[in-house]
């Protein structure tokens, strides 16, 4: 950890990206600051006990009385949901596929319903790092492109209006368009033939189960073909949004208790509070790390610039077939701040000068990881550490623990598979209560808390 001072912060774009105009940068600051304010107000009004202030704070509005310490919260980029449901070997294979938005990889139904969503796809990478594999003429892996860029950044470039972060929020954040920059970035990083119309919704994309317009006609479509079936520019898994990160940080500051005992285990805490995905690496890690500091009375926030980042690629054991190790230039950072480990976009491929040095026409598929051929991009994703950066300021909060509003249910056949249901519901058929122990019922003096919300998924 290192020292951080927050005095009237102006929120910057993720990774220090510089595509915005000066006016858009100001609009971005207003949006991020508003997202913090909204979720703080929501918890103080609907979640916490009367008189208990929220320990989460907005650096643009609040300066705690003590210096802050920055703490990296890291986790692995390979989808733990895929691993826990399918086993490691099958997960490597499934991570290569695109899934329709009518099919959730955690088995919880559909993100959206309707015929249009059966033909609209996302990548099953729910750890805030997504990748796309490109093959050569022989079918071997030629390069793997990774991204941690949030969709909100690209909707802002297009000039869309971004929604608020809190449940039921009427807040809206307007952006001026910068569509020439949007198109230039797609043509530079994805394909030179991208057209603006390719990136926009040709019709209203409606969730038939709710009647809600998810993406309006003419708005930027995060699931456009150049970001799904034909390329990759930014995160598209519905849970991988910047507002979800901000909301999850706030949710995790709320202490929980069962049977008069604090809930400290990260997975049990997530299930009890009903936030995030219980089978991921990311959400339990974020929630558990933040909650430890909250229970100790700290002020807590996210460091500016707020974002999810590729923090590190472990190259140890990645070699040529003759045993020569690969070098750092095989992982080329294209966007973000590599020196600060705030990587937003990177490509793994054999650099041209390496081919000239060896004189061999090698491709990524000719490399080995721990002696095994690289057959899947997920083998490289498993070597990537993703991180967010929190700020904790020593404080004297004594927030009253709240009872569990949800419960975890463990699959009877696959014990690694968890579902989360309201605490008043019975576990579904084929599952049993998880994280139960003697005396775990909520004690009488802890009145039931309001139903918490899921992390907000941005919708254009």
FENHUFEN-V260535 format. One record per helix or strand of 3 or more residues. SS is the DSSP state (H for helix, E for strand). FROM is the first residue (numbers start at 1). TO is the last residue. If there is no record, write none. Layout:
<<SS	FROM	TO> <SS	FROM	TO>>
This chain:
<<E	2	4> <H	14	16> <H	22	47> <E	68	76> <H	80	86> <H	88	94> <E	98	100> <H	115	118> <E	121	123> <E	130	135> <E	141	147> <H	151	158> <H	179	189> <H	196	199> <E	205	207> <E	212	215> <H	225	227> <H	242	251> <E	256	258> <H	266	273> <H	282	295> <E	299	302> <E	309	313> <H	328	330> <E	331	337> <E	342	348> <H	352	358> <H	364	366> <H	377	381> <E	384	393> <E	406	411> <E	418	422> <E	431	433>>
